[in-house]
Every structure is written in C-alpha cells, then in structure tokens.
C-alpha cells in the first residue's frame, strides 16, 4: 500500500456501487426476481456481487449466461425490463452505506472540494438511492450510465467530469472499488484510489495498480492531506 499524500487535487469523483454503497443485496433481489419470472434459477447475492460493475445490461447478460440459456436479444431485453421493474423497489430497500462513508463525506464537504459521482449504474435509479441514504446533498455532479456514450472503463465519464468542473486531469482524484474505475482513471490521466472492500470480480484491487490502495473509506481523509490543504476558491460547474 502507498501512504504518501496526493497533492494538487481540486475535486473528487466517486464510483457508487461497491465504493459508497453496499448495493449487492438490492441488485441480487431484483435480478433473482427477473430470472425467476423467466423460469430460471436465482443466482444469489454472492454470485451477483461478482457481476457488478459494467452496468445493468452486462450484469443481466452475465446472469443469463450463467443460467445456461441461449442468449438472444429478445430474452436479454425482456429480462432487463423485468430487472428494472423489480429494482425500482429493491434499489432502496436492499442498499446501505459502507462504514464511515457519510461521516467522511460530511467532513470532505467542509472543504472547497466539489464532489461528483461517476457510475455505470442506470441513471434513473441513482437519485432515489442517494435520497434514501441521505447523501445527495454532497454531490454537485452525478453522472450515470445513461449520461455518457461510453461507460467505464472508458475515460469518457471522467473527461466529462473534468470539463464540467473546469479541471486539468491532475486536479481530479477518482475513488473506486473495481478495475473498471482504475482503468478509466488511468486512461483519463487522473490519480485514483482503489478500495479493497468493494466488488471487483473476486480479485484484489491492488492488481490494477491504483495510485493509492485503501482498506477503509475514511482513510481517504489523510490520503488527501486535509490537514494541510491550502484554502481554495470553490469550483463551480462550467456552463455548457
């Protein structure tokens, strides 16, 4: 692990599932109900947790492939529609914040560091989730999987974040839990934190070589050297 302090950061972007929110239970509930509705076996939370990270379409595809059925565009479309229907409920009932996330976000919010969410999660589900967990107030920019043409690990969402905040690449820190997050940050040229507790296809986040590897979300505070931050003028989203 690296313990040196990242410097020159003017904004922080976060992945959502597996980084801020333990959402595997809600995703598994909805996906299992969708599979059952198609006469297929439930996959269970442990399996679904390994399929998280590339957006709902890919997660549904992985589930159908695991179920051993012949994958067709029609079956995929129908199953995804069922997943969306069930997830409207389980997105909030089956999700909770990881330890110390809210307290850390509250501390970060005391400083002039705008915060964003950059996730592959379907956009319609993000606002209800953030509201239910009472953390929506901390983010001045939220980008979901439907807001960009290319999802992570493509750097497009991070380029858009930099543009909206008016940042150079070295001024943005991206915090995530999977190799998709690290690959996106590396491609965008910004520093990144890899968290060890999230959903990363069953492999260690250290294998993706993030700039910083942290075991706890609250470890982010000393990593960005808050005690030594110079006063910065608050950034505002640039006009489109």
C-alpha positions in Angstrom: 0.0 0.0 0.0 1.0 3.6 -0.6 0.8 6.1 2.2 2.1 9.2 0.6 -0.3 12.1 0.3 -1.9 13.1 -3.0 -1.4 16.7 -3.8 -2.9 19.3 -6.1 -6.4 17.8 -6.0 -9.3 20.3 -6.6 -12.2 17.9 -6.9 -13.0 14.3 -6.1 -15.2 11.9 -8.1 -16.6 8.6 -6.6 -17.9 5.4 -8.1 -21.2 4.4 -6.4 -21.8 0.7 -6.1 -19.1 -1.0 -4.1 -17.5 2.3 -3.2 -20.1 4.4 -1.3 -22.9 1.9 -1.3 -23.2 -1.8 -0.5 -25.9 -2.4 -3.1 -25.3 -6.1 -3.9 -28.4 -7.1 -1.9 -30.8 -4.9 -3.8 -29.3 -5.8 -7.2 -29.4 -9.5 -6.4 -33.1 -9.3 -5.2 -34.1 -7.6 -8.5 -32.0 -9.9 -10.7 -33.2 -13.0 -9.0 -36.8 -12.0 -9.3 -36.3 -11.3 -13.0 -34.6 -14.7 -13.5 -37.4 -16.4 -11.7 -40.0 -14.6 -13.8 -38.3 -16.1 -16.9 -38.4 -19.6 -15.3 -34.7 -19.5 -14.4 -32.9 -20.2 -11.1 -31.9 -17.4 -8.8 -28.2 -16.6 -8.8 -27.9 -15.3 -5.2 -26.1 -12.3 -3.7 -22.7 -13.9 -3.7 -22.7 -14.5 -7.5 -24.4 -11.2 -8.4 -21.7 -9.3 -6.4 -19.1 -10.6 -8.8 -21.2 -9.4 -11.8 -21.5 -5.8 -10.7 -19.5 -3.0 -12.3 -20.2 -2.8 -16.0 -23.8 -1.6 -15.9 -27.2 -3.4 -15.8 -27.1 -4.7 -19.4 -23.8 -6.5 -18.8 -25.0 -7.8 -15.4 -28.1 -9.3 -16.9 -26.1 -10.8 -19.7 -23.8 -12.4 -17.2 -26.7 -13.8 -15.3 -28.4 -15.3 -18.4 -25.1 -16.8 -19.5 -24.7 -18.4 -16.0 -28.2 -19.7 -16.2 -27.2 -21.7 -19.3 -29.9 -20.4 -21.6 -29.4 -19.4 -25.3 -28.8 -15.7 -25.2 -31.0 -13.8 -27.6 -31.6 -10.0 -27.9 -35.2 -10.6 -27.1 -34.5 -12.6 -23.9 -32.0 -10.1 -22.8 -34.3 -7.2 -23.4 -37.2 -8.9 -21.6 -35.0 -9.8 -18.6 -33.5 -6.3 -18.4 -37.0 -4.8 -18.4 -38.0 -7.2 -15.5 -34.9 -6.3 -13.6 -35.7 -2.6 -13.9 -39.2 -3.2 -12.7 -38.1 -5.1 -9.6 -35.1 -2.8 -8.9 -37.4 0.2 -8.6 -38.2 -1.2 -5.1 -35.0 -3.0 -4.1 -32.7 -0.2 -5.1 -33.6 1.4 -1.8 -34.6 -1.5 0.4 -31.5 -3.5 -0.4 -28.8 -0.9 -0.2 -26.8 0.7 2.7 -23.8 2.9 3.0 -20.4 1.3 3.7 -19.0 2.1 7.1 -17.9 5.7 7.7 -19.0 6.9 4.2 -21.5 9.5 5.4 -19.2 10.8 8.1 -16.3 11.1 5.7 -18.4 12.8 3.0 -19.6 15.3 5.6 -16.0 16.1 6.6 -15.0 16.5 2.9 -17.9 18.8 2.4 -16.4 21.3 4.9 -13.7 21.9 2.4 -13.8 23.6 -1.0 -13.5 20.3 -2.9 -16.5 19.7 -5.1 -17.6 16.1 -5.3 -19.1 14.0 -8.1 -20.5 10.6 -8.6 -19.4 8.7 -11.8 -21.1 5.4 -12.0 -22.2 2.8 -14.7 -25.5 2.4 -12.8 -28.6 3.2 -14.9 -29.3 6.9 -14.3 -33.0 6.6 -13.2 -32.0 4.6 -10.1 -29.3 7.0 -8.8 -31.3 9.9 -7.4 -33.7 7.7 -5.4 -30.8 5.8 -3.9 -28.9 8.9 -2.9 -32.0 10.4 -1.4 -32.8 7.2 0.6 -29.3 7.2 2.0 -29.3 10.9 2.7 -26.1 11.7 0.8 -27.4 13.5 -2.3 -26.5 16.9 -0.8 -22.8 16.2 -1.0 -22.6 15.9 -4.8 -22.7 18.8 -7.3 -22.4 16.5 -10.3 -23.9 13.0 -10.8 -23.2 11.0 -14.0 -24.9 7.7 -14.5 -24.6 5.0 -17.2 -27.2 6.7 -19.4 -25.5 10.1 -19.3 -22.5 9.2 -21.4 -21.9 7.4 -24.7 -19.2 5.2 -23.2 -19.2 3.7 -19.8 -16.2 3.0 -17.5 -13.6 1.6 -18.1 -13.7 4.1 -21.0 -12.4 7.5 -19.7 -15.3 9.5 -21.2 -17.2 10.0 -18.0 -14.1 11.3 -16.2 -13.3 13.6 -19.2 -16.8 15.0 -18.9 -16.4 15.4 -15.1 -13.2 17.4 -15.7 -14.9 19.6 -18.3 -17.9 20.3 -16.0 -15.7 21.3 -13.1 -13.1 23.1 -15.3 -10.2 20.9 -14.2 -6.9 19.7 -15.5 -6.5 15.9 -15.3 -4.0 16.1 -12.4 -6.6 18.1 -10.4 -9.2 15.3 -10.2 -9.0 12.3 -7.9 -11.2 9.3 -8.7 -12.2 6.8 -6.0 -13.5 3.4 -6.9 -13.5 -0.3 -6.0 -13.1 -2.1 -9.3 -10.7 -2.4 -12.1 -13.2 -0.5 -14.3 -12.7 2.5 -12.1 -8.9 2.2 -12.1 -8.7 1.7 -15.9 -10.9 4.7 -16.5 -8.8 6.9 -14.3 -5.5 5.7 -15.8 -6.9 6.3 -19.3 -8.0 9.8 -18.3 -4.7 10.6 -16.7 -6.0 11.4 -13.2 -4.9 9.9 -9.9 -7.1 7.2 -8.4 -7.8 5.4 -5.1 -8.7 1.7 -5.1 -10.8 0.5 -2.2 -10.3 -3.1 -1.1 -13.8 -3.8 0.2 -16.0 -3.4 -2.9 -17.0 -5.5 -5.9 -14.0 -6.3 -8.1 -14.9 -9.6 -9.8 -13.3 -11.5 -7.0 -9.8 -10.1 -7.5 -7.6 -7.8 -5.4 -7.9 -4.1 -6.4 -4.1 -3.8 -6.0 -3.7 -5.9 -9.2 -5.0 -2.9 -11.2 -2.2 -0.7 -9.7 -4.2 2.3 -8.5 -2.1 5.2 -7.1 -3.4 4.5 -3.6 -4.9 1.4 -2.1 -7.2 2.0 1.0 -8.9 -0.5 3.3 -11.4 1.9 4.7 -13.3 4.8 3.2 -12.3 7.1 6.0 -8.7 6.5 5.0 -9.4 9.0 2.2 -9.1 12.0 4.6 -5.4 11.6 5.5 -4.6 10.4 1.9 -5.6 13.8 0.5 -3.9 15.6 3.4 -6.9 17.6 4.5 -5.0 19.0 7.5 -2.6 20.7 5.1 -5.0 21.8 2.4 -4.5 25.4 1.3 -7.7 27.4 1.0 -9.1 27.1 -2.5 -11.9 29.1 -4.1 -14.9 26.9 -4.5 -15.2 25.5 -8.0 -18.4 25.8 -10.0 -19.7 23.7 -12.8 -18.8 25.3 -16.1 -21.5 26.5 -18.4 -22.2 24.1 -21.2 
